[in-house]
Amino acid sequence: MLEAERYQEELRAHYESILDAQRAEHESALRDLQQQRDNADRRQLAMEKEIETISKALNERRQEFESQRREYETRIEVLERQNRDFEAKLERSRVAQQEAAYRARRQELVDYHDELSVEYRRACQGDQQCRVACAGFAGLLNIINSHVNVSR
């Protein structure tokens, strides 16, 4: 029996040493896993901070872009308004030039009519035959006269 107890004691010591070795391996593996989990947590936290930083930067950039877009839209509206004003001014200038040209031409016609009237009266003063010969010319003067009178 002593022999059996000793054998049992050796067997128990042997299994305890195996269990102790396995326990040590498991504890070491558990520490490694804990270290890996801690490292992964730190990496995840760092990535979350980086994502937050990038997100903030993107939001700031988006706000800057929106601000610039609004500024450009305002500039475009101002330029369009200035363009419309310029086109209206240009049209008024064209109309004014056309009116000035019309007035100048009308004045030329008035002056020409007055000059022809004086010539006609002087040339045909008292001469009946000249008046008959110049009837066509008188008709032309009447046409010019009607235009001049309308424009006066």
C-alpha positions in Angstrom: 0.0 0.0 0.0 2.8 2.3 0.7 4.0 1.6 -2.8 0.5 2.5 -4.2 0.4 5.7 -2.2 3.8 6.7 -3.3 2.9 5.9 -6.9 -0.3 7.8 -6.5 1.7 10.7 -5.1 4.2 10.7 -8.0 1.3 10.5 -10.4 -0.4 13.4 -8.8 2.8 15.4 -8.7 3.4 14.6 -12.4 -0.2 15.7 -13.3 0.1 18.7 -11.2 3.3 19.7 -12.9 1.6 19.2 -16.3 -1.4 21.2 -15.1 0.9 23.9 -13.7 2.7 24.0 -17.1 -0.6 24.2 -18.9 -1.9 26.8 -16.5 1.3 28.8 -17.1 0.8 28.5 -20.9 -2.8 29.5 -20.6 -2.0 32.4 -18.4 0.7 33.5 -20.8 -1.7 33.1 -23.7 -4.3 35.0 -21.8 -1.9 37.8 -21.1 -0.9 37.8 -24.8 -4.6 38.0 -25.8 -5.2 40.7 -23.2 -2.2 42.6 -24.6 -3.5 42.2 -28.2 -6.9 43.3 -27.1 -5.5 46.4 -25.4 -3.4 47.2 -28.5 -6.5 46.7 -30.7 -8.5 49.0 -28.4 -5.7 51.6 -28.5 -5.6 51.4 -32.3 -9.4 51.6 -32.5 -9.4 54.6 -30.3 -6.6 56.2 -32.4 -8.6 55.5 -35.6 -11.8 56.9 -34.0 -9.9 60.1 -33.1 -8.4 60.2 -36.6 -11.8 59.8 -38.1 -13.2 62.5 -35.9 -10.3 64.8 -36.9 -10.9 64.1 -40.6 -14.6 64.5 -40.2 -14.1 67.9 -38.5 -11.7 68.9 -41.2 -14.1 67.8 -43.9 -17.0 69.8 -42.3 -14.8 72.9 -42.1 -13.8 72.4 -45.7 -17.5 71.9 -46.7 -18.4 75.1 -44.8 -15.6 77.0 -46.6 -16.8 75.6 -49.9 -20.4 76.6 -49.2 -19.2 80.1 -48.2 -17.2 80.4 -51.4 -20.1 79.1 -53.4 -22.4 81.7 -51.9 -19.8 84.4 -52.5 -19.4 83.4 -56.1 -23.2 83.3 -56.6 -23.4 86.8 -55.2 -20.5 87.9 -57.5 -22.3 86.3 -60.5 -25.6 88.1 -59.6 -23.7 91.4 -59.3 -21.9 90.8 -62.7 -25.2 89.8 -64.3 -26.9 93.0 -63.0 -23.9 95.1 -64.2 -24.1 93.4 -67.6 -27.9 94.2 -67.8 -27.2 97.8 -66.8 -24.4 98.1 -69.3 -26.6 96.6 -72.1 -29.4 99.0 -71.2 -26.9 101.9 -71.2 -25.5 100.7 -74.5 -29.0 100.5 -76.0 -29.8 104.0 -74.7 -26.5 105.2 -76.3 -27.4 103.6 -79.6 -30.9 105.2 -79.5 -29.3 108.5 -78.6 -26.9 108.2 -81.5 -29.7 107.3 -83.9 -31.8 110.2 -82.6 -28.8 112.6 -83.0 -28.2 111.3 -86.5 -31.9 111.7 -87.3 -31.9 115.2 -86.0 -28.8 116.1 -88.0 -30.3 114.6 -91.2 -33.6 116.4 -90.5 -31.8 119.7 -90.0 -29.9 119.1 -93.3 -33.3 118.6 -95.0 -34.7 121.7 -93.4 -31.7 123.8 -94.4 -31.9 122.3 -97.9 -35.6 123.0 -98.2 -35.1 126.6 -97.0 -32.3 127.0 -99.5 -34.3 125.6 -102.4 -37.3 127.7 -101.4 -35.3 130.8 -101.5 -33.7 129.8 -104.9 -37.1 128.9 -106.3 -38.7 132.2 -105.3 -35.8 134.2 -106.6 -35.6 132.3 -109.9 -39.3 132.3 -110.6 -40.2 135.7 -109.3 -42.7 137.3 -111.6 -41.8 134.9 -114.4 -44.9 132.8 -115.3 -43.1 130.5 -117.7 -40.5 129.6 -115.1 -43.2 128.8 -112.6 -44.8 126.4 -115.1 -41.5 124.8 -115.9 -40.6 124.4 -112.3 -44.0 122.9 -111.3 -42.3 119.5 -110.9 -39.6 121.1 -108.8 -42.4 122.7 -106.7 -44.0 119.3 -106.2 -40.7 118.1 -104.9 -40.4 121.1 -102.6 -43.9 120.4 -101.3 -42.9 116.8 -100.5 -39.8 118.0 -98.8 -41.8 120.7 -97.0 -44.3 118.2 -95.8 -41.5 116.0 -94.3 -39.9 119.0 -92.8 -43.1 120.3 -91.3 -43.9 116.9 -89.8 -40.4 116.7 -88.3 -40.5 120.3 -86.9 
